[in-house]
Amino acid sequence: MSRRRRRVLAGSSLPVAIALAFACASSPGPGYAPGLGEIMSATQMRHLKLWYAGEAGNWPLASYEVDELEEGFADAVRFHPQHKDSPRPLTELVPEFTMGPIAALRASINRADPPGFVAAYDALTQGCNACHAATAFSFNVVVRPTANPYANQDFETRE
């Protein structure tokens, strides 16, 4: 098997793991609340897809992923206002670390501004890591993606 093929196959485990996590979760129904880990796994996926959409200049997809990220952050706050040993509630921390970068991402996407997008994306990534540190989860470090695990999605713009 070629080296490139092995990398693609190895990278494809992230989407499979996320799908399995959701499939194994409790069935949605009355009183169902997704776990914070489930919400954050979806958030990680959106963060990654946002990067590849912006890198490809697919501004409609990037805008969609920002909307989805914002929705996931809102779900984290709604379903988990306080989390484990966090010294401050998520209702304070999540907006503190994400609102500015999300607004900057929206502005850069609306301007179709690649350098602005990169700066805003990196600010969001830093915000995620700062939030993790503030909630005693600093062992969970988010970075800019280096390999696309979504071999079944073309991030180029189609018009």
Buried (B, 14 or more C-beta within 10 A) or exposed (E): EEEEEEEBEEBBEBBEEBEEBEEEEEEEEEEEEBEBEBBBBBBBBBBBBBBBBBBBBBBEBBBBBBEBBBBBBBBBBEBBEEBEEBEEBBBEBBBBBBEBBBEBBBEBBEEEBEEBBBBBBBBBBEBBBBBBBBBEBEEEEBEEBEEBBBEEEEBEEEE
